[in-house]
């Protein structure tokens, strides 16, 4: 059987870096995201690229996800799903309008909470059936699950909600040999982070470089993480060495929040 991991949000940032790392470690990778083009770009970076699959779909679409995963997993009968990294998500402010009664709440909650829930539940039967020992489900939360941020109530709520989902599923799935955890990154040098910093810079009337330096100065380490650092952590969490951590939110934030 071929050890396989499923990764959502695999077209960029942390998801792309994690896919590259897991392929280096000898896993087949199922690359999931909304758009095929960035997923294909990720696949081109992977070792043994012919063994990997691209699934372009909305992770909150239950039927599309179930049908696509079923087709890949049952296509040749040789795959064993041993890990899931539910990493897809969107950020940004809510921009609530009292006059129109509209904002981005539904979009953010659907992508960041429902999408994670659907990803994990869709993958669960395959994880449970895998015969290769310990299996792992990892969710991307955020340091913003640890404290509030003005104008970001939907994002903060979504990243806090998935910590509750992780705790519940860790209890439900523990007897099946499935460990379920969340990572809570702080600033990571990704496109989403760059967009956030640019918005902050614009609001303050300063340059991107000055705003980036301002944010780094708030961190005890004085630096932001690289996607590859987060990928290394995810790879360890999915490794055979990790046998006893489950139901946890694990912080990788350069000291921006300390419990």
Secondary structure, DSSP 8 states (H G I E B T S, - for coil): -EEEEEEESTTSHHHHHHHHHHHHTT-EEEEEES-HHHHHHHHTTSTTGGG-EEEES-TT-HHHHHHHHHHHHHHSS-EEEEEEEE-----------TTT---SHHHHHIIIIIHHHHHHHHHHHHHHH--SS-EEEEEE--GGGSS--TT-HHHHHHHHHHHHHHHHHHHHHGGGTEEEEEEEE--BSSHHHHHHHHHHHHHHT--HHHHHHHHHHTSTTSS-B-HHHHHHHHHHHTSTT--S--S-EEEESTTS---
